[in-house]
Amino acid sequence: MSGAASSNRLIDVRSGRTTTWADLRHVDIPAPAAVVVDSSFAALPSVKAHAETGAEFLVVAAGRMEQALRTELRSAGFAIVDPDGGVEAALVPRPAQDGRLWLLTSGSTGRPKQIGHTLASLTTVSGDMSARTWLCPYSPGTYAWWQVVTLALGSAGQDLVVVDPSDLDSWVAAGIEYGVTAASGTPTFWRQTMMAHKDRLADVPLQQISLGGEPVDQAVLDQLRTFFPDARISWIYASSELGASIVVHDGRAGFPVEWLDRDAPDRPRLFVEGDELVISSPHHGAGLDGAVRTGDAVVIADGRVVITGRIDSDEINVGGAKVSAGVVRGVLTSHPDVAWAHVRGRKSPLVGNLVVAEVVLTSGETAAPEVVEALKAWSADRLPDYGVPRMIKLLEEIPAKETLKSDV
């Protein structure tokens, strides 16, 4: 831990407690260990202990620690440290790896995987930085959580305001109270916030806004700009496997096509093979060097490479014609009455699939047939006929998981 950062403020929104890294209670980690925490703030003493000793560990939110995962981790040599301090020994004891940090993937494409990192590989921003008060709304132990926590751990003047995903309704009030000047969240997080707190959001003194974890379209960037015309708005492509690989600050969705195949020292190399993004990153997890197929689909248009979604769910085949669900989603969310949209293919006996959508209106209305027809007309003006949603279902609120991503 940087000595200059030891006095950075650590604020727990749930309890209202304020402390510093230097004043956090001391804990011993029986490395290698999986430390189970019932709040994001409760994970910080273990982070401090790792920074001081290099003890091998990973953080697991209590809500994720079901029995199968507990058994998997114990079989991989981890002792389990529960929130009450109880320790369950590893089933297969092994020597600890000094300096090793482990992340668990979200498990959205199967069982969670363990990805090895170090503080150095997780810390992608360091050195002299303008003083910031950062909001950390992520589930503890995730890559995005570590990205914010390492800012406060390694750089002076980077205070941390911690709010748990289950308490997100309180973050805008806390952001005003504690003077949050920088916040990172998924597009779903920002859309929920803009919908629920449109009357107070602009009172948070944000100077830096970051988005990541999901495809970032132009609509959400433009909507944030209306609330914060003077803030720097950035979107970041990052993952547990590859680290932070793409950072864009120009306020536009996608990244410049000139970044493809660019060879620059200590920077990721970006490629497109077919319609898939491929990355070779210096920030990768252990054992993942070289080019890695991301599984994310891209569309190249107007000099930009736009990430539209997962390869296995983005392409919809309608009678032999292919349309990107992400492109259709972007058309829908560009409508001023739409807060959020999800697009998928629905099987049809005649054409194989039809494009259908779920939409949340900024008004929250769910009985607005005239708006549904207007959205179909809006789409028809901007998409080929086979890409126009044939059915649009209105939802009352944006569905989301603990990862702050859409629960679809």
C-alpha positions, -999 to 999 in steps of 0.1 A, spaced: 0 0 0 13 34 -9 22 54 22 8 85 7 -26 67 2 -28 55 38 -47 86 48 -73 84 20 -109 84 34 -129 52 33 -166 59 38 -193 33 43 -227 46 31 -246 18 50 -232 28 84 -221 63 78 -186 53 92 -155 72 79 -120 58 84 -87 55 66 -65 27 54 -41 34 83 -69 31 108 -86 0 95 -86 -29 120 -59 -55 116 -68 -89 103 -48 -121 97 -55 -140 65 -48 -178 67 -34 -178 31 -45 -191 8 -81 -181 18 -114 -172 3 -127 -144 25 -165 -142 26 -179 -107 33 -215 -95 39 -207 -60 27 -183 -43 4 -168 -22 32 -161 -54 52 -137 -66 25 -113 -36 30 -94 -49 60 -84 -80 41 -73 -58 11 -51 -38 35 -37 -71 49 -28 -83 14 -12 -51 5 10 -53 36 18 -90 36 11 -104 1 -11 -131 16 -29 -151 -12 -66 -146 -11 -98 -139 -29 -130 -120 -19 -164 -135 -22 -197 -118 -15 -218 -138 9 -247 -139 -15 -225 -158 -40 -211 -184 -16 -234 -213 -22 -224 -248 -12 -211 -259 -46 -188 -229 -48 -176 -234 -12 -167 -270 -21 -149 -260 -53 -128 -234 -35 -119 -258 -6 -109 -284 -32 -87 -258 -49 -68 -253 -17 -86 -223 -2 -96 -221 35 -130 -204 38 -131 -174 62 -167 -166 70 -181 -132 80 -183 -143 117 -146 -151 116 -150 -189 115 -125 -207 93 -133 -239 73 -101 -256 63 -91 -265 27 -100 -300 16 -67 -301 -4 -41 -281 15 -14 -265 -6 14 -238 -3 3 -202 -7 14 -182 -37 30 -150 -24 13 -119 -38 -15 -137 -56 -50 -123 -58 -78 -143 -73 -110 -130 -89 -142 -150 -96 -158 -144 -130 -195 -136 -130 -204 -171 -142 -228 -156 -168 -215 -182 -193 -213 -211 -169 -197 -219 -135 -175 -190 -121 -138 -194 -129 -109 -184 -108 -86 -158 -125 -52 -151 -110 -39 -115 -107 -16 -94 -85 -21 -59 -72 2 -47 -100 -19 -63 -127 -51 -49 -112 -37 -14 -108 -40 1 -142 -41 38 -131 -14 51 -107 9 80 -100 -1 116 -97 -38 121 -101 -62 149 -94 -79 145 -61 -111 125 -64 -138 110 -42 -148 78 -59 -181 59 -56 -177 21 -55 -211 5 -62 -198 -29 -73 -201 -63 -56 -170 -71 -36 -143 -91 -52 -153 -84 -88 -128 -70 -114 -147 -36 -114 -147 -35 -76 -109 -40 -76 -104 -13 -102 -119 13 -80 -104 0 -47 -69 -1 -61 -73 36 -71 -79 44 -34 -52 20 -23 -24 31 -45 -28 69 -51 -29 98 -27 -61 119 -27 -84 92 -39 -111 88 -13 -136 59 -15 -173 60 -9 -186 24 -7 -222 14 -14 -234 -21 -17 -255 -32 -48 -285 -38 -25 -284 -2 -13 -281 16 -46 -312 37 -40 -292 56 -14 -261 65 -35 -273 98 -50 -280 112 -16 -247 99 -3 -230 113 -34 -243 147 -26 -235 144 11 -199 132 7 -191 151 -24 -185 122 -48 -166 136 -78 -160 103 -97 -183 73 -102 -180 40 -122 -209 19 -131 -225 -3 -158 -248 12 -184 -277 -5 -165 -266 12 -133 -265 46 -150 -299 41 -167 -315 31 -134 -300 61 -117 -311 85 -144 -346 71 -143 -350 70 -105 -331 101 -95 -335 125 -124 -345 154 -101 -314 151 -79 -287 134 -100 -272 167 -113 -265 178 -77 -238 151 -74 -206 170 -82 -193 145 -107 -162 154 -127 -154 119 -139 -180 93 -151 -170 58 -162 -191 30 -178 -183 -6 -185 -193 -42 -180 -219 -41 -208 -221 -27 -243 -221 11 -242 -243 28 -268 -245 64 -279 -278 70 -261 -266 64 -226 -235 86 -232 -257 114 -246 -281 111 -217 -253 114 -191 -240 144 -209 -273 162 -204 -269 157 -166 -232 165 -165 -222 187 -194 -188 195 -179 -177 160 -167 -153 137 -185 -174 107 -196 -154 75 -204 -163 40 -213 -140 11 -205 -138 -24 -219 -124 -46 -191 -127 -82 -179 -113 -104 -152 -94 -123 -179 -79 -94 -199 -79 -65 -175 -87 -29 -187 -81 -32 -224 -100 -3 -241 -106 32 -226 -124 58 -247 -129 95 -236 -143 112 -267 -180 108 -258 -187 84 -287 -198 48 -286 -172 24 -300 -135 30 -305 -117 44 -336 -111 18 -363 -75 30 -364 -69 13 -330 -72 -21 -346 -39 -39 -351 -21 -10 -335 12 -21 -319 21 2 -290 44 -7 -260 25 -18 -229 -9 -14 -246 -34 -41 -256 -35 -51 -292 -70 -52 -307 -82 -73 -336 -114 -83 -352 -118 -119 -366 -150 -124 -383 -174 -104 -362 -155 -111 -329 -133 -89 -308 -99 -104 -301 -75 -89 -276 -39 -95 -266 -34 -76 -233 -5 -69 -210 -30 -67 -181 -42 -103 -185 -48 -128 -157 -23 -156 -150 -18 -180 -179 -38 -159 -204 -10 -143 -224 -14 -141 -262 -45 -133 -283 -78 -142 -265 -111 -145 -283 -135 -124 -261 -168 -138 -273 -180 -103 -279 -196 -93 -313 -186 -60 -330 -200 -39 -359 -177 -16 -378 -194 15 -391 -186 52 -396 -150 47 -386 -159 31 -352 -157 -4 -339 -189 -8 -317 -193 -38 -293 -229 -50 -296 -231 -80 -273 -222 -116 -269 -215 -136 -301 -238 -164 -290 -268 -141 -285 -263 -110 -306 -270 -124 -341 -307 -130 -350 -314 -149 -382 -347 -138 -397 -356 -158 -428 -319 -160 -438 -312 -123 -431 -290 -116 -401 -295 -86 -378 -275 -76 -346 -296 -75 -315 -272 -48 -302 -279 -26 -332 -316 -30 -328 -312 -22 -291 -292 9 -299 -320 21 -322 -346 16 -295 -326 33 -267 -320 63 -290 -357 71 -287 -362 99 -262 -390 79 -243 -369 48 -238 -348 43 -207 -337 7 -214 -342 -21 -240 -334 -58 -244 -337 -74 -278 -337 -111 -287 -349 -136 -314 -381 -155 -308 -386 -187 -328 -411 -185 -356 -423 -215 -378 -422 -193 -410 -389 -174 -408 -370 -191 -381 -369 -161 -358 -387 -128 -352 -371 -98 -335 -388 -90 -302 -380 -65 -275 -386 -56 -239 -385 -19 -231 -386 3 -201 -400 38 -207 -386 68 -190 -421 74 -176 -423 38 -162 -456 33 -180 -465 -3 -190 -498 4 -207 -490 27 -236 -499 10 -269 -495 43 -288 -458 44 -276 -453 8 -287 -465 17 -322 -444 48 -322 -413 27 -313 -420 3 -342 -423 32 -366 -391 47 -352 -374 14 -358 -388 10 -393 -372 44 -402 -338 32 -391 -336 -5 -397 -343 -30 -425 -377 -45 -423 -365 -78 -410 -348 -60 -380 -379 -41 -368 -392 -56 -336 -426 -74 -342 -435 -74 -305 -425 -49 -278 -433 -56 -242 -432 -27 -217 -416 -34 -183 -421 -13 -152 -385 -12 -142 -350 -21 -154 -341 -56 -144 -306 -59 -129 -284 -84 -111 -260 -78 -82 -233 -73 -109 -252 -41 -119 -259 -57 -153 -293 -63 -168 -309 -94 -155 -318 -108 -189 
